[in-house]
C-alpha cells in the first residue's frame, strides 16, 4: 500500500497522515517535517529557508528524490508533502485543501505568532514554492487533476478526513 497526502501549509496533511499511519500500521515520511528540520539546522525561518531553496535547487531535489526512492522501493508507506503525489506513480493520491484564513489560523495555533505575520509568511512561502515547483519540475501546484481524492478540511475534522481516506483505502483496487 502506498498513499500520498498533499496540501498547502495548515491544511491538515501531517495530522491526518499520523492518524492513518497509526490506524493502518503504515510508515509516514513527511517532506514538510524534513523541510522544517533543515530550516532549523540552517538557523533560518521557513521564509528565509524558502528563499535559499529558490536559489539552491538541491534542497528541493534532496527531499523529492528521497520520496521518489521510497515510493519506488517500499510498501506500506504514507508520503506526506506538497509534491508527494507527483513523486509516486502507483499510489492512492490525496489532496487536502482549506482556505488560506483557516490554514493560517491553524499555523498560528501550532507555532504561535500573530495572524497577520503568519498570513504574510504563508503567502510568501506558497508563492516561493509555486515558482520553485514550476521552475524545477514544471508542476503547477494548483492543478489537482492528478489526485484520486480531494478533501476540504474545513468540512471535516482530522478524524473525519482519516475515515474518508480509510474508506477509500478499503475500496481501492491499487491494494
N, C-alpha and C positions, 0 to 999 in steps of 0.2 A: 504494500500500500504506500502510495506517495501522494501527499497533499501539498498544495501551495496555498498560502494565505497571504494576501496582499492588501494594501490600503495605505492611505496617506496618514501622516503622524496624528495620533489621537483617535483613530477610527476604531481601535479595539483589537487589532490583529494579534498583538502579543498576548493579551489576556485570553482571548478565545483560543489561541494556539496552545497555551498552557493547559487550559481546561481539556481540550481534545487530546493532548499528549497524555495526560493522566487517565482520562476515560478510556482511551483506546490502546494505551501502552506504546505510544509512538515517541521516538526521539524527536526533539524540537531543535531546529537550527534557525536562529534569528539573526538576520542581516542588520537590523536596527540596533540590537544589543552589541554586535561586533562594531558597528559604526560609532556608537556612543562610547564604547570602551576605547577605541582608537583615538577619538577626540580627547578623551580624558588622559590617555597616555601621552598625547602631544601637548597637554596642558591648554587645550583650546575649548571654546564654546562650540556648540553644534554649528552655529552660523559661521564662525571662524574656520572650523574644520571643513565645512561645506565649501567655503571659498578656496581653501587649499586643494580640495578634491577637484574643483573646477580647473585648476592649473596642473594637477597631477593625476592623470587618468589611472595610474597604478592603484590608487586607493579603491576606487570602484571595481576595477578589474580583479583585484585580490578577493574581495568579498564575493563577487559574482562568479568567479572561476571556482571558488570553493563550493558554492551552491550547485553549479553545473556538475562538478565531480560527484558530489553527494547524490544528486538526482540520478546520475547515470550508473552509480555503483552500489547503492544501498537501498534497502527496502524498509518499510515501516517507519517513515520519516515525515515530519511536517517541516517544510521550508517556509519560513515566515520572512517576508520582506517585500518591498515595493516591486522589485523586478523578479521575484521568485517564480511567478507564472511564466515568465519569459525564459527562465533558466531550465525548466524541466519540460521534456517533450510529452511523456506519457504520465499524466498526473490529473487528479481532480483539482481544478484551478478555481480558487475562490477569491473574490474581491469584496472587502468590507468597506462601506462608504458612510460618511456623515458630513454634515455641513461644517464649514470652517469654524463657525462660532462654537458649535458643540465640541468639535475636536480640540479647539484651543482651551475651552473650559476644562476638559479632561487633562490636558497637558499642564495647566495651572494647578489642578488638584494633585497631580503626580509629582510635579517638580517645584511647585510654588512660584512666586513671582507675580507681577501684575499682568492682568489680562491684556492690556494694551501692548506691553512689551512682548509677551509671548505671541500675540497675534502678528505683530510686525516680524518677529523672528521666524514664525511658521511660514508666513507668506514669502519671506526672503529665502528660506530654506527650500520650500517647494519650487520656487522659481529657479533656484540654482540647480536642484536635482533634475528638473524638467529639461533644462538646457543640456546638462551632462548626459542624460539618457538619450536625448535626440542626437547629440554630437557623437557619443561613443558607440551607441547601438542602433541608431535610427529608430528608437522607440518613442512613441507619443504616449506618455503615461496616462493621458485622459481617454485613450482608446481602450474600452473594456471588452472588446469583441473576442478576445482570446479566453475569457473566463467562462467556466461552466455555470457558475453561480455568483450572483451579485446580491449582497445583503445590506440593507440600510440599518446601521447600528443605532439609529435614533428610534427605530420602531420596536426593537427587541433588546433586552439586556444581554450580557455576555453568555448567560446560561441558555437563553432562548436561541441565540445565534448558534451556540455549540450544539443544541438539539436539532436545529435545522440542518447543520452540516453533518451531524451523525446520521440523520435520516438519509441524506444524500450518499453517505458512505455505505450504509446498509443496502441501498438500492442502486449501486453503481456497478456497471459491468467492467470497469477497469480492474476491479479487485477480485 
